[in-house]
Amino acid sequence: MELIIKGTPEEIKSVLQAIGGSKEHGEIRMPEYEKSRESLESKFQKLDQTANCALKKANSNYNLIVQSMKS
């Protein structure tokens, strides 16, 4: 989709404000994008969990090394 708006800055501002203030504006649904967004959110959550687990393991290993060096 391509949307081209031509006009003066004031006209464009007025049109964009009208679009933003319309009741339909909040009801626009794009299921294909929502599914992609949900899938990406799920993948990022799993990645975040994996990264946190790896960080905890690295911190634990670091602490073990530091303790062994003190002994």
Distance bins in CASP14 RR format, pairs under 12 A and 6 or more apart:
PFRMAT RR
TARGET T0000
AUTHOR 0000-0000-0000
RMODE 2
METHOD distances of the structure
MODEL  1
1 30 0 0 0 0 0 1 0 0 0 0 0
3 12 0 0 0 0 0 1 0 0 0 0 0
3 15 0 0 0 0 0 1 0 0 0 0 0
3 16 0 0 0 0 0 1 0 0 0 0 0
3 19 0 0 0 0 0 1 0 0 0 0 0
4 12 0 0 0 0 0 1 0 0 0 0 0
4 15 0 0 0 0 0 1 0 0 0 0 0
5 11 0 0 0 0 1 0 0 0 0 0 0
5 12 1 0 1 0 0 0 0 0 0 0 0
5 13 0 0 0 0 0 1 0 0 0 0 0
5 14 0 0 0 0 0 1 0 0 0 0 0
5 15 1 0 0 1 0 0 0 0 0 0 0
5 16 1 0 0 1 0 0 0 0 0 0 0
5 18 0 0 0 0 0 1 0 0 0 0 0
5 19 0 0 0 0 1 0 0 0 0 0 0
6 12 0 0 0 0 1 0 0 0 0 0 0
6 15 0 0 0 0 0 1 0 0 0 0 0
7 13 0 0 0 0 0 1 0 0 0 0 0
7 14 0 0 0 0 1 0 0 0 0 0 0
7 15 0 0 0 0 1 0 0 0 0 0 0
7 16 0 0 0 0 0 1 0 0 0 0 0
8 14 0 0 0 0 1 0 0 0 0 0 0
8 15 0 0 0 0 0 1 0 0 0 0 0
9 15 0 0 0 0 0 1 0 0 0 0 0
9 16 0 0 0 0 0 1 0 0 0 0 0
10 16 0 0 0 0 0 1 0 0 0 0 0
10 17 0 0 0 0 0 1 0 0 0 0 0
11 17 0 0 0 0 0 1 0 0 0 0 0
11 18 0 0 0 0 0 1 0 0 0 0 0
12 18 0 0 0 0 0 1 0 0 0 0 0
12 19 0 0 0 0 0 1 0 0 0 0 0
13 19 0 0 0 0 0 1 0 0 0 0 0
13 20 0 0 0 0 0 1 0 0 0 0 0
14 20 0 0 0 0 0 1 0 0 0 0 0
14 21 0 0 0 0 0 1 0 0 0 0 0
15 21 0 0 0 0 0 1 0 0 0 0 0
15 22 0 0 0 0 0 1 0 0 0 0 0
16 22 0 0 0 0 0 1 0 0 0 0 0
16 25 0 0 0 0 0 1 0 0 0 0 0
17 25 0 0 0 0 0 1 0 0 0 0 0
18 24 0 0 0 0 0 1 0 0 0 0 0
18 25 0 0 0 0 1 0 0 0 0 0 0
19 25 1 0 0 1 0 0 0 0 0 0 0
19 26 0 0 0 0 0 1 0 0 0 0 0
19 28 0 0 0 0 0 1 0 0 0 0 0
20 26 0 0 0 0 1 0 0 0 0 0 0
20 27 0 0 0 0 0 1 0 0 0 0 0
20 28 0 0 0 0 0 1 0 0 0 0 0
21 27 0 0 0 0 0 1 0 0 0 0 0
22 28 0 0 0 0 1 0 0 0 0 0 0
28 34 0 0 0 0 0 1 0 0 0 0 0
29 35 0 0 0 0 0 1 0 0 0 0 0
30 36 0 0 0 0 1 0 0 0 0 0 0
30 37 0 0 0 0 1 0 0 0 0 0 0
31 37 0 0 0 0 0 1 0 0 0 0 0
31 38 0 0 0 0 0 1 0 0 0 0 0
32 38 0 0 0 0 0 1 0 0 0 0 0
32 39 0 0 0 0 0 1 0 0 0 0 0
33 39 0 0 0 0 0 1 0 0 0 0 0
33 40 0 0 0 0 0 1 0 0 0 0 0
34 40 0 0 0 0 0 1 0 0 0 0 0
34 41 0 0 0 0 0 1 0 0 0 0 0
35 41 0 0 0 0 0 1 0 0 0 0 0
35 42 0 0 0 0 0 1 0 0 0 0 0
36 42 0 0 0 0 0 1 0 0 0 0 0
36 43 0 0 0 0 0 1 0 0 0 0 0
37 43 0 0 0 0 0 1 0 0 0 0 0
37 44 0 0 0 0 0 1 0 0 0 0 0
38 44 0 0 0 0 0 1 0 0 0 0 0
38 45 0 0 0 0 0 1 0 0 0 0 0
39 45 0 0 0 0 0 1 0 0 0 0 0
39 46 0 0 0 0 0 1 0 0 0 0 0
40 46 0 0 0 0 0 1 0 0 0 0 0
40 47 0 0 0 0 0 1 0 0 0 0 0
41 47 0 0 0 0 0 1 0 0 0 0 0
41 48 0 0 0 0 0 1 0 0 0 0 0
42 48 0 0 0 0 0 1 0 0 0 0 0
42 49 0 0 0 0 0 1 0 0 0 0 0
43 49 0 0 0 0 0 1 0 0 0 0 0
43 50 0 0 0 0 0 1 0 0 0 0 0
44 50 0 0 0 0 0 1 0 0 0 0 0
44 51 0 0 0 0 0 1 0 0 0 0 0
45 51 0 0 0 0 0 1 0 0 0 0 0
45 52 0 0 0 0 0 1 0 0 0 0 0
46 52 0 0 0 0 0 1 0 0 0 0 0
46 53 0 0 0 0 0 1 0 0 0 0 0
47 53 0 0 0 0 0 1 0 0 0 0 0
47 54 0 0 0 0 0 1 0 0 0 0 0
48 54 0 0 0 0 0 1 0 0 0 0 0
48 55 0 0 0 0 0 1 0 0 0 0 0
49 55 0 0 0 0 0 1 0 0 0 0 0
49 56 0 0 0 0 0 1 0 0 0 0 0
50 56 0 0 0 0 0 1 0 0 0 0 0
50 57 0 0 0 0 0 1 0 0 0 0 0
51 57 0 0 0 0 0 1 0 0 0 0 0
51 58 0 0 0 0 0 1 0 0 0 0 0
52 58 0 0 0 0 0 1 0 0 0 0 0
52 59 0 0 0 0 0 1 0 0 0 0 0
53 59 0 0 0 0 0 1 0 0 0 0 0
53 60 0 0 0 0 0 1 0 0 0 0 0
54 60 0 0 0 0 0 1 0 0 0 0 0
54 61 0 0 0 0 0 1 0 0 0 0 0
55 61 0 0 0 0 0 1 0 0 0 0 0
55 62 0 0 0 0 0 1 0 0 0 0 0
56 62 0 0 0 0 0 1 0 0 0 0 0
56 63 0 0 0 0 0 1 0 0 0 0 0
57 63 0 0 0 0 0 1 0 0 0 0 0
57 64 0 0 0 0 0 1 0 0 0 0 0
58 64 0 0 0 0 0 1 0 0 0 0 0
58 65 0 0 0 0 0 1 0 0 0 0 0
59 65 0 0 0 0 0 1 0 0 0 0 0
59 66 0 0 0 0 0 1 0 0 0 0 0
60 66 0 0 0 0 0 1 0 0 0 0 0
60 67 0 0 0 0 0 1 0 0 0 0 0
61 67 0 0 0 0 0 1 0 0 0 0 0
61 68 0 0 0 0 0 1 0 0 0 0 0
62 68 0 0 0 0 0 1 0 0 0 0 0
62 69 0 0 0 0 0 1 0 0 0 0 0
63 69 0 0 0 0 0 1 0 0 0 0 0
63 70 0 0 0 0 0 1 0 0 0 0 0
64 70 0 0 0 0 0 1 0 0 0 0 0
64 71 0 0 0 0 0 1 0 0 0 0 0
65 71 0 0 0 0 0 1 0 0 0 0 0
END
